[in-house]
Amino acid sequence: MAKLPAVLTHTLPCRHGQQIGVLTLNAPKAMNAVDLTMVDLIDEALEHWATDDTVVAVVMRGAGERAFCAGGDIRKLHRSMLAKGKRQYQYADAFFASEYRKNYRVHQFNKPLIAWGQGFVMGGGLGLFIAANHRIATPSIHLAWPEVRIGLFPDVAASYYLSRLPYPLGHWLGLTGSAMNATDCKAFGFTQYVCAEEGWETLLAGLVEQPWQANRAENHALVRRLIRSQELPNDLCPDSRVEPIWDDLNTVFAENDLVAIDRALRTHSNESHWWKTGVQQYLKGCPATAALIMVQLERGQRMSLKEVVQWELILAWQAVRHPDFTEGIRALVLDKDGQPNWQHAHVSTVTESWLVELQRSPWTTQNHPFLDL
């Protein structure tokens, strides 16, 4: 039997001759983690549907029940970073440039683009998900930027989104890699809707029955009304994780200074499982990533989305050339010993010169690969 492509696409006919595009990330054994080939296939499909006047809306989902997309295929990135000669970094550089450019283009998709957020929505998968203009969470969603655990940095426009959350939530999510649940995703704008796990077929059936118009604004309104009619009532949604610890967050993050935050995270007590998990993930995470996150959230707040995407490509170029990223992948994914040997033992030892190097551009302003965005 022939192996199915890692990205599946098809269209559903509507009542009056229009079509609904359906895109499925099809790597369920890898929790739909994306590689360079998948990124290109996603972009190709969306570009085609954007210019096809018969396609009035598009829906995206991940195959299986475990994930929309758990991030990028970091095993391939690891092999690229350890390759020899001219092959070293080639795949990693191409992957990040393609992923960031194409996710930015997803933000520009002006037809209704619906993302079905089931299971893990993380890292690069979160970057794709959050670019959709209609985002649905199911009760199983675990939405996170967990890059602090592997020595990368919260990317795919995290500098933009995390910096715009109410302080200090963005700092907590970035520094701890904590996963948001469906209730909090909606409350803080990561999604607009919460629907039942089994609601996918109901959604598709509703979409093909809509009285689609030539006016795209009217079609967005149709989608909003349809999905809202299928939303779960609040009492069937999970309890907020953020609300019970909000006072604790304000206490720990009273000073917007990483060394003070580190000290408070180590000493402040809270019995919440979400709190304890987040603190443990921070303590095991990469100190240089934590220091860079503080810069991301300070700078990102003043940047446009385009500027963030351009800047994060610089950070990614440097990340693959610094040892923490390869070491984090080794410890968490490959050897799974959970004992990464980070370049810095503590956030207080991350020097300003190290942070400057992590942000140094290999390009001038005039030859940046994203100059044409």
Backbone hydrogen bonds in HBPLUS format (Angstrom, degrees):
<---DONOR---> <-ACCEPTOR-->    atom                        ^
c    i                          cat <-CA-CA->   ^        H-A-AA   ^      H-
h    n   atom  resd res      DA  || num        DHA   H-A  angle D-A-AA Bond
n    s   type  num  typ     dist DA aas  dist angle  dist       angle   num
A0026-ASN N   A0006-ALA O   2.62 MM  20  4.54 160.1  1.65 141.8 140.4     1
A0008-LEU N   A0024-THR O   2.86 MM  16  5.03 163.7  1.89 151.9 153.7     2
A0024-THR N   A0008-LEU O   2.83 MM  16  5.03 164.8  1.85 151.7 155.5     3
A0010-HIS N   A0022-VAL O   3.07 MM  12  5.39 148.8  2.17 145.3 154.0     4
A0022-VAL N   A0010-HIS O   2.79 MM  12  5.39 157.0  1.85 176.1 170.8     5
A0012-LEU N   A0020-ILE O   2.84 MM   8  5.02 151.2  1.92 137.7 147.2     6
A0020-ILE N   A0012-LEU O   2.88 MM   8  5.02 150.9  1.96 138.6 148.3     7
A0014-CYS N   A0018-GLN O   2.81 MM   4  5.16 155.9  1.87 152.0 145.6     8
A0015-ARG N   A0208-VAL O   3.35 MM 193  6.51 146.2  2.47 171.9 167.4     9
A0019-GLN N   A0054-THR O   2.68 MM  35  5.75 143.3  1.81 154.1 150.5    10
A0056-VAL N   A0019-GLN O   2.99 MM  37  6.15 153.0  2.06 163.8 167.0    11
A0021-GLY N   A0057-ALA O   2.90 MM  36  6.29 158.0  1.95 157.5 156.1    12
A0059-VAL N   A0021-GLY O   2.85 MM  38  6.28 153.9  1.92 154.3 160.8    13
A0023-LEU N   A0059-VAL O   2.89 MM  36  6.23 166.5  1.91 164.6 169.0    14
A0061-ARG N   A0023-LEU O   3.01 MM  38  6.53 145.7  2.13 156.7 167.2    15
A0025-LEU N   A0061-ARG O   2.91 MM  36  6.36 163.0  1.94 154.9 157.7    16
A0063-ALA N   A0025-LEU O   2.78 MM  38  5.85 157.3  1.83 170.2 165.0    17
A0030-ALA N   A0027-ALA O   3.00 MM   3  5.56 140.4  2.16 115.7 126.3    18
A0032-ASN N   A0027-ALA O   2.67 MM   5  4.25 159.3  1.71 134.6 130.9    19
A0031-MET N   A0028-PRO O   3.01 MM   3  4.65 155.8  2.07 107.2 106.7    20
A0033-ALA N   A0030-ALA O   3.07 MM   3  5.68 153.8  2.14 116.8 123.1    21
A0070-ALA N   A0031-MET O   3.01 MM  39  5.65 149.4  2.10 157.6 165.6    22
A0034-VAL N   A0071-GLY O   2.90 MM  37  6.41 150.1  1.99 149.9 153.2    23
A0073-ASP N   A0034-VAL O   2.81 MM  39  5.54 144.0  1.94 150.1 143.5    24
A0039-VAL N   A0035-ASP O   2.98 MM   4  6.27 161.5  2.02 157.3 162.8    25
A0040-ASP N   A0036-LEU O   3.07 MM   4  6.30 160.4  2.11 150.3 154.8    26
A0041-LEU N   A0037-THR O   2.98 MM   4  6.26 154.0  2.05 147.0 154.6    27
A0042-ILE N   A0038-MET O   2.89 MM   4  6.12 160.5  1.93 155.9 160.4    28
A0043-ASP N   A0039-VAL O   3.06 MM   4  6.27 164.0  2.08 148.5 152.8    29
A0044-GLU N   A0040-ASP O   2.91 MM   4  6.08 157.8  1.96 147.2 153.6    30
A0045-ALA N   A0041-LEU O   3.01 MM   4  6.21 162.0  2.05 149.2 153.1    31
A0046-LEU N   A0042-ILE O   3.02 MM   4  6.24 170.3  2.03 155.9 158.4    32
A0047-GLU N   A0043-ASP O   2.89 MM   4  5.96 157.7  1.94 149.0 155.7    33
A0048-HIS N   A0044-GLU O   3.07 MM   4  6.21 155.9  2.13 143.8 150.0    34
A0049-TRP N   A0045-ALA O   2.97 MM   4  6.24 167.1  1.98 154.4 157.6    35
A0050-ALA N   A0046-LEU O   2.87 MM   4  5.92 144.5  2.00 143.6 153.1    36
A0051-THR N   A0048-HIS O   3.24 MM   3  5.59 137.8  2.43 103.8 113.9    37
A0052-ASP N   A0049-TRP O   3.37 MM   3  5.00 151.0  2.46  92.1 100.3    38
A0055-VAL N   A0052-ASP O   3.05 MM   3  5.63 152.0  2.13 116.0 123.7    39
A0058-VAL N   A0112-PRO O   2.91 MM  54  6.32 156.8  1.96 156.9 164.7    40
A0114-ILE N   A0058-VAL O   2.77 MM  56  6.13 168.7  1.78 157.7 159.4    41
A0060-MET N   A0114-ILE O   2.72 MM  54  6.16 151.7  1.80 162.6 171.7    42
A0116-TRP N   A0060-MET O   2.90 MM  56  6.10 160.4  1.94 159.4 165.2    43
A0120-PHE N   A0066-ARG O   2.94 MM  54  6.41 157.9  1.98 137.6 135.9    44
A0068-PHE N   A0120-PHE O   3.11 MM  52  6.00 143.6  2.25 133.6 143.3    45
A0069-CYS N   A0120-PHE O   3.21 MM  51  6.20 156.2  2.27 155.3 161.4    46
A0122-MET N   A0069-CYS O   3.04 MM  53  6.48 163.0  2.07 153.1 157.4    47
A0074-ILE N   A0072-GLY O   2.94 MM   2  5.61 113.2  2.40 113.9  96.9    48
A0078-HIS N   A0074-ILE O   2.89 MM   4  6.01 153.7  1.96 140.0 146.7    49
A0079-ARG N   A0075-ARG O   3.04 MM   4  6.36 158.5  2.09 147.2 152.0    50
A0080-SER N   A0076-LYS O   3.05 MM   4  6.26 152.4  2.13 143.2 150.7    51
A0081-MET N   A0077-LEU O   2.95 MM   4  6.26 152.3  2.03 150.0 157.3    52
A0082-LEU N   A0078-HIS O   3.15 MM   4  6.37 137.4  2.34 144.1 154.7    53
A0083-ALA N   A0080-SER O   3.36 MM   3  5.15 159.1  2.40  96.8 102.9    54
A0089-TYR N   A0080-SER O   2.99 MM   9  5.16 168.8  2.00 125.9 129.6    55
A0088-GLN N   A0085-GLY O   3.15 MM   3  5.82 157.7  2.21 116.0 122.0    56
A0090-GLN N   A0087-ARG O   3.18 MM   3  5.46 153.1  2.26 117.7 125.4    57
A0093-ASP N   A0089-TYR O   2.81 MM   4  5.82 169.9  1.82 158.4 161.0    58
A0094-ALA N   A0090-GLN O   3.03 MM   4  6.17 162.0  2.06 147.7 153.2    59
A0095-PHE N   A0091-TYR O   2.76 MM   4  5.94 156.6  1.81 155.4 162.5    60
A0096-PHE N   A0092-ALA O   3.07 MM   4  6.28 175.7  2.07 158.2 157.1    61
A0097-ALA N   A0093-ASP O   3.08 MM   4  6.15 165.1  2.11 148.6 153.3    62
A0098-SER N   A0094-ALA O   2.94 MM   4  5.95 159.6  1.99 145.2 151.2    63
A0099-GLU N   A0095-PHE O   2.79 MM   4  5.90 168.9  1.80 159.8 163.5    64
A0100-TYR N   A0096-PHE O   2.95 MM   4  5.93 171.9  1.96 149.8 152.5    65
A0101-ARG N   A0097-ALA O   3.13 MM   4  6.05 162.4  2.16 139.9 145.4    66
A0102-LYS N   A0098-SER O   2.97 MM   4  5.95 164.4  2.00 148.1 153.1    67
A0103-ASN N   A0099-GLU O   2.89 MM   4  5.96 153.2  1.96 149.4 156.8    68
A0104-TYR N   A0100-TYR O   3.04 MM   4  6.14 152.9  2.11 142.9 150.1    69
A0105-ARG N   A0101-ARG O   3.08 MM   4  6.41 146.4  2.19 140.1 149.4    70
A0106-VAL N   A0102-LYS O   3.03 MM   4  6.32 138.4  2.21 136.5 147.4    71
A0107-HIS N   A0103-ASN O   3.25 MM   4  6.66 144.4  2.38 142.4 150.3    72
A0107-HIS N   A0104-TYR O   3.12 MM   3  5.23 124.6  2.44  96.3 109.7    73
A0108-GLN N   A0105-ARG O   2.96 MM   3  5.10 137.8  2.14  99.3 111.7    74
A0109-PHE N   A0106-VAL O   3.05 MM   3  5.19 162.0  2.08 108.8 114.6    75
A0134-HIS N   A0113-LEU O   3.01 MM  21  5.92 140.2  2.17 165.0 153.9    76
A0115-ALA N   A0134-HIS O   2.84 MM  19  6.34 155.7  1.90 160.8 169.1    77
A0136-ILE N   A0115-ALA O   2.91 MM  21  6.04 175.9  1.91 173.8 175.0    78
A0117-GLY N   A0136-ILE O   2.65 MM  19  5.51 152.3  1.73 150.8 159.4    79
A0138-THR N   A0117-GLY O   3.06 MM  21  6.10 145.0  2.19 156.3 145.6    80
A0142-HIS N   A0119-GLY O   2.83 MM  23  5.72 149.7  1.92 135.9 131.2    81
A0121-VAL N   A0142-HIS O   2.93 MM  21  5.92 170.6  1.94 142.8 141.1    82
A0144-ALA N   A0121-VAL O   3.04 MM  23  6.55 150.5  2.13 145.9 153.8    83
A0125-GLY N   A0122-MET O   2.75 MM   3  5.16 125.9  2.04 157.9 149.3    84
A0126-LEU N   A0122-MET O   3.09 MM   4  4.72 146.3  2.21  95.3 101.3    85
A0123-GLY N   A0144-ALA O   3.09 MM  21  6.67 143.5  2.23 146.2 156.8    86
A0126-LEU N   A0123-GLY O   2.98 MM   3  5.16 120.9  2.34 100.5 115.2    87
A0127-GLY N   A0123-GLY O   2.97 MM   4  6.38 145.7  2.09 145.2 156.0    88
A0128-LEU N   A0124-GLY O   3.12 MM   4  6.43 148.4  2.22 143.2 149.6    89
A0129-PHE N   A0125-GLY O   2.90 MM   4  6.09 164.7  1.92 148.0 153.0    90
A0130-ILE N   A0126-LEU O   2.85 MM   4  5.85 171.6  1.85 153.6 155.5    91
A0131-ALA N   A0128-LEU O   3.25 MM   3  5.36 142.0  2.40  99.1 109.8    92
A0132-ALA N   A0129-PHE O   3.14 MM   3  5.74 158.3  2.19 114.0 120.1    93
A0192-GLN N   A0135-ARG O   3.04 MM  57  5.77 161.8  2.07 147.5 151.0    94
A0137-ALA N   A0193-TYR O   2.91 MM  56  6.11 164.9  1.93 140.7 145.4    95
A0195-CYS N   A0137-ALA O   2.89 MM  58  6.32 152.0  1.96 159.1 167.7    96
A0141-ILE N   A0138-THR O   3.00 MM   3  5.66 170.6  2.01 131.5 132.4    97
A0143-LEU N   A0180-MET O   3.17 MM  37  5.05 168.8  2.18 141.9 143.4    98
A0180-MET N   A0143-LEU O   2.80 MM  37  5.05 165.3  1.82 145.5 143.7    99
A0149-ARG N   A0146-PRO O   3.05 MM   3  5.97 161.9  2.08 128.1 132.6   100
A0150-ILE N   A0147-GLU O   2.97 MM   3  5.39 153.6  2.04 113.1 120.7   101
A0152-LEU N   A0147-GLU O   3.34 MM   5  5.23 158.0  2.39 142.0 140.2   102
A0286-CYS N   A0148-VAL O   2.90 MM 138  5.61 161.3  1.93 154.9 157.5   103
A0158-ALA N   A0155-ASP O   3.21 MM   3  4.97 137.3  2.40  91.5 103.5   104
A0160-TYR N   A0157-ALA O   3.01 MM   3  5.31 137.0  2.20 105.2 116.6   105
A0161-TYR N   A0157-ALA O   3.15 MM   4  6.55 164.1  2.18 156.1 158.5   106
A0162-LEU N   A0158-ALA O   2.86 MM   4  5.53 156.2  1.92 145.8 153.5   107
A0164-ARG N   A0161-TYR O   3.18 MM   3  5.38 150.3  2.28 103.3 112.1   108
A0165-LEU N   A0162-LEU O   3.34 MM   3  5.53 169.2  2.36 107.7 110.7   109
A0169-LEU N   A0166-PRO O   2.83 MM   3  5.89 145.1  1.95 148.1 149.2   110
A0171-HIS N   A0168-PRO O   3.09 MM   3  5.31 118.3  2.49 102.9 117.8   111
A0172-TRP N   A0168-PRO O   2.98 MM   4  6.29 159.9  2.03 158.8 165.1   112
A0173-LEU N   A0169-LEU O   2.93 MM   4  6.18 168.2  1.94 159.7 162.0   113
A0174-GLY N   A0170-GLY O   2.97 MM   4  6.06 160.6  2.00 144.8 150.5   114
A0175-LEU N   A0171-HIS O   2.88 MM   4  5.86 169.8  1.89 152.5 156.0   115
A0176-THR N   A0172-TRP O   3.00 MM   4  5.82 152.0  2.08 145.6 152.4   116
A0177-GLY N   A0173-LEU O   2.89 MM   4  5.24 134.6  2.10 130.7 140.1   117
A0185-CYS N   A0181-ASN O   2.83 MM   4  5.98 153.3  1.90 156.1 165.2   118
A0186-LYS N   A0182-ALA O   3.13 MM   4  6.34 158.8  2.18 148.8 152.4   119
A0187-ALA N   A0183-THR O   3.04 MM   4  6.23 160.7  2.08 144.5 150.5   120
A0188-PHE N   A0184-ASP O   3.00 MM   4  6.02 150.1  2.09 147.5 152.5   121
A0190-PHE N   A0185-CYS O   2.83 MM   5  4.87 128.1  2.10 151.9 155.4   122
A0191-THR N   A0185-CYS O   3.18 MM   6  5.51 154.8  2.24 116.9 114.9   123
A0189-GLY N   A0186-LYS O   3.29 MM   3  5.19 170.7  2.30 104.4 106.8   124
A0232-LEU N   A0194-VAL O   2.88 MM  38  6.00 163.0  1.91 151.3 155.6   125
A0199-GLY N   A0196-ALA O   2.95 MM   3  5.12 159.3  2.00 117.6 118.9   126
A0203-LEU N   A0199-GLY O   2.89 MM   4  6.09 151.7  1.97 152.0 159.9   127
A0204-LEU N   A0200-TRP O   3.03 MM   4  6.41 162.8  2.06 155.2 158.6   128
A0205-ALA N   A0201-GLU O   2.90 MM   4  6.09 162.9  1.93 149.2 154.3   129
A0206-GLY N   A0202-THR O   2.95 MM   4  6.12 152.1  2.03 144.1 151.6   130
A0207-LEU N   A0203-LEU O   2.93 MM   4  6.19 153.1  2.00 151.6 159.2   131
A0208-VAL N   A0204-LEU O   3.17 MM   4  6.44 162.1  2.20 156.6 158.7   132
A0209-GLU N   A0206-GLY O   3.25 MM   3  5.31 141.4  2.41  98.3 109.1   133
A0210-GLN N   A0207-LEU O   3.29 MM   3  5.48 165.7  2.31 108.3 112.6   134
A0212-TRP N   A0210-GLN O   3.00 MM   2  5.55 130.6  2.25 104.7  90.5   135
A0219-ASN N   A0215-ASN O   3.20 MM   4  6.57 145.9  2.32 140.5 150.3   136
A0220-HIS N   A0216-ARG O   2.92 MM   4  6.27 150.7  2.00 150.6 157.7   137
A0221-ALA N   A0217-ALA O   3.14 MM   4  6.44 153.1  2.22 142.3 149.3   138
A0222-LEU N   A0218-GLU O   2.95 MM   4  6.29 147.3  2.06 143.1 152.3   139
A0223-VAL N   A0219-ASN O   3.03 MM   4  6.32 157.6  2.08 148.3 153.4   140
A0224-ARG N   A0220-HIS O   2.98 MM   4  6.28 161.1  2.01 150.8 155.8   141
A0225-ARG N   A0221-ALA O   3.01 MM   4  6.25 166.5  2.03 151.5 154.5   142
A0226-LEU N   A0222-LEU O   2.94 MM   4  6.14 161.2  1.98 150.1 155.8   143
A0227-ILE N   A0223-VAL O   2.95 MM   4  6.13 177.7  1.95 161.1 161.0   144
A0228-ARG N   A0224-ARG O   2.96 MM   4  6.01 163.2  1.99 149.8 155.3   145
A0229-SER N   A0225-ARG O   3.07 MM   4  6.17 142.7  2.22 140.4 149.4   146
A0229-SER N   A0226-LEU O   3.15 MM   3  5.27 126.0  2.46  96.4 110.1   147
A0230-GLN N   A0227-ILE O   2.91 MM   3  5.15 148.1  2.02 106.0 116.2   148
A0231-GLU N   A0228-ARG O   3.33 MM   3  5.12 167.5  2.35 100.3 103.9   149
A0236-LEU N   A0233-PRO O   2.98 MM   3  5.66 163.2  2.01 121.8 127.4   150
A0237-CYS N   A0234-ASN O   3.05 MM   3  5.20 163.8  2.08 109.9 114.3   151
A0245-ILE N   A0242-VAL O   3.01 MM   3  5.58 140.5  2.17 115.9 127.1   152
A0246-TRP N   A0243-GLU O   3.35 MM   3  5.26 170.2  2.36 107.3 110.1   153
A0248-ASP N   A0245-ILE O   3.03 MM   3  5.11 114.6  2.48  97.9 114.2   154
A0249-LEU N   A0245-ILE O   2.87 MM   4  6.18 154.4  1.93 157.6 165.4   155
A0250-ASN N   A0246-TRP O   3.05 MM   4  6.36 160.4  2.09 150.5 155.0   156
A0251-THR N   A0247-ASP O   3.01 MM   4  6.27 143.8  2.15 140.4 150.5   157
A0252-VAL N   A0248-ASP O   2.89 MM   4  6.14 170.3  1.90 158.3 159.6   158
A0253-PHE N   A0249-LEU O   2.87 MM   4  5.86 158.4  1.91 151.6 157.9   159
A0254-ALA N   A0251-THR O   3.38 MM   3  5.21 156.6  2.44 107.1 105.2   160
A0261-ILE N   A0257-ASP O   2.88 MM   4  6.10 157.6  1.93 155.9 163.6   161
A0262-ASP N   A0258-LEU O   2.76 MM   4  5.91 161.6  1.79 152.5 157.4   162
A0263-ARG N   A0259-VAL O   3.04 MM   4  6.24 161.3  2.08 144.7 149.3   163
A0264-ALA N   A0260-ALA O   3.01 MM   4  6.23 156.2  2.07 145.1 151.6   164
A0265-LEU N   A0261-ILE O   2.83 MM   4  6.06 158.4  1.87 155.9 161.8   165
A0266-ARG N   A0262-ASP O   3.13 MM   4  6.32 148.6  2.23 147.2 154.7   166
A0267-THR N   A0264-ALA O   3.18 MM   3  5.20 136.5  2.38  96.6 108.4   167
A0268-HIS N   A0264-ALA O   2.77 MM   4  5.58 155.0  1.83 157.9 160.9   168
A0276-LYS N   A0272-SER O   2.96 MM   4  6.27 170.4  1.97 156.3 157.7   169
A0277-THR N   A0273-HIS O   2.90 MM   4  6.01 164.4  1.92 151.9 156.3   170
A0278-GLY N   A0274-TRP O   3.01 MM   4  6.07 161.3  2.05 141.7 147.3   171
A0279-VAL N   A0275-TRP O   2.92 MM   4  6.19 162.9  1.95 159.0 163.3   172
A0280-GLN N   A0276-LYS O   3.01 MM   4  6.19 163.2  2.04 149.2 153.7   173
A0281-GLN N   A0277-THR O   2.96 MM   4  6.18 154.1  2.03 149.9 157.2   174
A0282-TYR N   A0278-GLY O   2.97 MM   4  6.21 150.1  2.06 145.5 153.9   175
A0283-LEU N   A0279-VAL O   2.91 MM   4  6.16 163.0  1.94 153.6 157.9   176
A0284-LYS N   A0280-GLN O   3.07 MM   4  6.25 143.1  2.21 141.7 150.5   177
A0285-GLY N   A0281-GLN O   3.01 MM   4  5.90 115.1  2.45 131.0 146.6   178
A0285-GLY N   A0282-TYR O   2.97 MM   3  4.90 143.7  2.10  98.6 110.1   179
A0290-ALA N   A0286-CYS O   3.02 MM   4  6.35 159.9  2.06 154.6 160.4   180
A0291-ALA N   A0287-PRO O   2.99 MM   4  6.29 156.5  2.04 147.9 153.8   181
A0292-LEU N   A0288-ALA O   2.91 MM   4  6.13 154.2  1.98 145.4 152.8   182
A0293-ILE N   A0289-THR O   2.81 MM   4  6.07 149.4  1.91 152.4 161.2   183
A0294-MET N   A0290-ALA O   3.30 MM   4  6.64 150.3  2.40 144.3 150.2   184
A0295-VAL N   A0292-LEU O   3.01 MM   3  5.07 119.7  2.39  96.7 111.8   185
A0296-GLN N   A0292-LEU O   2.82 MM   4  6.16 158.7  1.86 153.4 160.2   186
A0297-LEU N   A0293-ILE O   2.95 MM   4  6.18 164.9  1.98 158.4 159.6   187
A0298-GLU N   A0294-MET O   3.22 MM   4  6.28 138.2  2.40 132.1 142.7   188
A0298-GLU N   A0295-VAL O   3.17 MM   3  5.12 125.7  2.48  94.5 108.8   189
A0299-ARG N   A0295-VAL O   2.83 MM   4  5.98 172.3  1.84 163.2 164.7   190
A0300-GLY N   A0296-GLN O   2.66 MM   4  5.42 155.2  1.72 144.8 153.8   191
A0302-ARG N   A0299-ARG O   3.01 MM   3  5.67 151.0  2.10 117.7 125.6   192
A0303-MET N   A0300-GLY O   3.13 MM   3  5.10 161.9  2.16 105.3 110.9   193
A0308-VAL N   A0304-SER O   2.95 MM   4  6.22 154.4  2.02 151.5 158.7   194
A0309-VAL N   A0305-LEU O   3.00 MM   4  6.28 163.5  2.03 154.6 158.0   195
A0310-GLN N   A0306-LYS O   3.04 MM   4  6.29 159.9  2.09 150.5 156.0   196
A0311-TRP N   A0307-GLU O   2.92 MM   4  6.09 157.1  1.97 145.8 152.4   197
A0312-GLU N   A0308-VAL O   2.79 MM   4  5.96 165.7  1.81 159.6 163.2   198
A0313-LEU N   A0309-VAL O   3.25 MM   4  6.39 140.1  2.42 138.9 147.2   199
A0314-ILE N   A0311-TRP O   2.98 MM   3  5.31 126.7  2.27 105.0 118.3   200
A0315-LEU N   A0311-TRP O   3.17 MM   4  6.64 154.8  2.24 146.6 153.6   201
A0316-ALA N   A0312-GLU O   2.87 MM   4  6.10 153.9  1.94 146.1 152.9   202
A0317-TRP N   A0313-LEU O   2.95 MM   4  6.13 157.6  2.00 144.4 150.3   203
A0318-GLN N   A0314-ILE O   3.07 MM   4  6.36 158.0  2.12 151.2 156.5   204
A0319-ALA N   A0315-LEU O   2.82 MM   4  5.99 152.0  1.90 144.2 153.2   205
A0320-VAL N   A0316-ALA O   3.19 MM   4  6.40 159.0  2.24 155.8 156.6   206
A0321-ARG N   A0318-GLN O   2.95 MM   3  5.18 144.9  2.08 106.0 117.2   207
A0322-HIS N   A0319-ALA O   3.25 MM   3  5.25 166.9  2.27 104.4 108.1   208
A0327-GLU N   A0323-PRO O   3.10 MM   4  6.21 161.2  2.14 153.7 159.6   209
A0328-GLY N   A0324-ASP O   2.81 MM   4  5.95 154.6  1.88 150.2 156.9   210
A0329-ILE N   A0325-PHE O   3.12 MM   4  6.35 161.4  2.16 151.0 154.9   211
A0330-ARG N   A0326-THR O   3.01 MM   4  6.20 160.9  2.05 145.4 151.2   212
A0331-ALA N   A0327-GLU O   2.99 MM   4  6.19 167.8  2.00 153.4 155.4   213
A0332-LEU N   A0328-GLY O   2.96 MM   4  5.97 159.7  2.00 148.8 154.5   214
A0333-VAL N   A0329-ILE O   2.84 MM   4  5.26 156.3  1.89 140.3 148.0   215
A0334-LEU N   A0329-ILE O   3.10 MM   5  6.44 156.6  2.16 148.7 153.9   216
A0335-ASP N   A0330-ARG O   2.73 MM   5  5.61 147.9  1.84 148.4 159.4   217
A0338-GLY N   A0331-ALA O   3.09 MM   7  5.11 167.2  2.11 136.7 132.8   218
A0349-THR N   A0346-HIS O   3.01 MM   3  5.61 160.5  2.05 117.6 123.6   219
A0350-VAL N   A0347-VAL O   3.26 MM   3  5.46 167.3  2.28 108.5 112.2   220
A0355-LEU N   A0351-THR O   3.22 MM   4  6.61 158.0  2.28 147.6 152.6   221
A0356-VAL N   A0352-GLU O   2.88 MM   4  6.15 156.1  1.94 151.6 158.7   222
A0357-GLU N   A0353-SER O   3.00 MM   4  6.18 152.5  2.08 140.6 147.6   223
A0358-LEU N   A0354-TRP O   3.02 MM   4  6.34 150.5  2.11 145.3 153.2   224
A0359-GLN N   A0356-VAL O   3.13 MM   3  5.23 143.0  2.27  98.5 109.4   225
A0360-ARG N   A0357-GLU O   3.19 MM   3  5.04 163.8  2.21 102.4 107.4   226
A0367-ASN N   A0364-THR O   3.20 MM   3  5.41 142.0  2.35 102.2 112.2   227
A0371-LEU N   A0368-HIS O   3.05 MM   3  5.34 153.5  2.12 126.2 123.1   228
A0373-LEU N   A0370-PHE O   3.14 MM   3  5.45 171.4  2.15 116.6 117.8   229
